[in-house]
Amino acid sequence: MSQVGIRESGHGLAVATLSQSPLDLLIVGGGIVGSGIARDAALRGLRVGLVERRDFAWGTSSRSTRLLHGGIRYLAQAHLGLVRQASLEKAVVGRIAPHLAAPLPFLFPTYRGTAWPKWKLRVGVRLYDLLCNGRNFGASSALSMAQLHERVPGLRRDHGTGAVRYYDGATDDARLVLDTLRSAARHGATLCNYVSLDDAVRDGDCWRCRLTDHERQGQHEVAARCIVNATGPWADRFTQSRVRIRASKGIHLVLDGDRLPLEEALMMTEGRRVIVAVPWGERLYVGTTDTDYDGSLDDVQSDEQDVKYLLDLVNHYFPQAAIGRSDVHCTWAGVRPLIADGRGTPSDVSRNHEIIDGPDGWIDVAGGKLTTYRLIAQQSVDRVLRHLGTSARACRTAEEPLLDDSETQGVSGIVPPPVSADVAHHACANEWALHLDDVMVRRTRWHYYVKDRAAVARQVASWMADRLGWDDARREQEIERYDAQHRAGPCRPDSA
């Protein structure tokens, strides 16, 4: 593994580097959109800094359904432009990050008397393939009831008419963020987690930005010619922001794979809502809900009503499985930053993105999908260059791989790597991991995957202590922090 990276001792150096001379661009938000913008801008030769007040991928970008998809349900809403855009972009991610883009077949069972008749879905999946320019991850097809039940024996049969089968891609959202950031850093971007933008005042041709380093409790002033607000659900919290967000909560349940043995993803519907079960190594996860959310963005939880909704739907489709609350290995919950447009339910709101720029060099980026992050970044950097009046190299992010194979092998993939000291040390040395939950939850996903989470967390804390120089008190503090963040509440992982 490469040892080029930032250790805990390098965190303060990275923050100080931001202050050395004016930045062309300061990005606020270390999720998938912010990471994509940092990479694109750095590749085009801009002096780039990025700050994230928590860990990279802490929010929405580690809590999605982890799919690269055009969005088959968006066809029913006639959002053809969005579907085509996302369909082409999922192929791009497949080229630049093949370790995070695995072809995944989806089965969509059809039943009489529902909003999803087989004939309509057959037309839809053919159109889906065409919108990918014929280069989808695989070709779509239709299945009879007999063929469907050969693939999914326990699926309910009454009123069934068969299924359609089509392809999208599996990914890991947090790993995609981290590998994009590693690529950005390689090309000169300065990246700081646990650093917040507290204030920004326009002063001549620059923004004077006050930052707080929450690791070292220090404040810094940074000058930036342009600021991009890519903070997702928090985007409308800045006084300079011109965007308005509608927050929608989505949760997922993780089950043992042997409780619901699926080799392909399976779509399940309730009315027009679509839920998917996705095989994930030895596990399987089910999601997602889509409900308005007005609670704390810093503590989004799965509640019992959310869990019951998903379990009821799974048991409706698999009546003999009798999957209960005790079968839930863990859950995760996140918030989608939808553009507020006054429409009905969150599911009715477009997943298109918006880029809003003003004459002062403050640019808001909001909405969009994980799949289209690279395109959103390209369009955002185009706006930055227009504001700066700067000629720069053409965008190369659709062709240049994020990382070499040697840099991802054994540490970055869709299924978590085996638990090892090498992986934990790599996260500390090369991926800005400063806390135990950084490694357990986002760098490795061991938190959601392993059965003996508490024992693994304690072992990982010891490995991190060796690497980062923690004493015994700091190691225990990290374990307590991890427990407090990820065990509290009725539906947090270790309560299952």
Secondary structure, 3 states (H helix, E strand, C coil): CCCCCCCHHHHHHHHHHHCCCCECEEEECCCHHHHHHHHHHHHCCCCEEEEECCCCCCCHHHCCCCEECCCHHHHHCCCHHHHHHHHHHHHHHHHHCHHHCEEEEEEEEEECCCCCCHHHHHHHHHHHHHHCCCCCCCCCEEECHHHHHHHCCCCCCCCEEEEEEEEEEECCHHHHHHHHHHHHHHCCCEEEECEEEEEEEEECCEEEEEEEECCCCEEEEEEECCEEECCHHHHHHCCCCCCCEEEEEEEEEEEEHHHCCCCCEEEEEECCEEEEEEEECCEEEEECCCEECCCCCCCCCCCHHHHHHHHHHHHHHCCCCCCCHHHEEEEEEEEEEEECCCCCCHHHCCCCEEEEECCCCEEEEEECCHHHHHHHHHHHHHHHHHHHCCCCCCCCCCCCCCCCHHHHCCCCCCCCCCCCHHHHHHHHHHCCCCCHHHHHHHHCCHHHHCCCHHHHHHHHHHHHHHHHCCCHHHHHHHHHHHHHHHHCCCCCHHHC
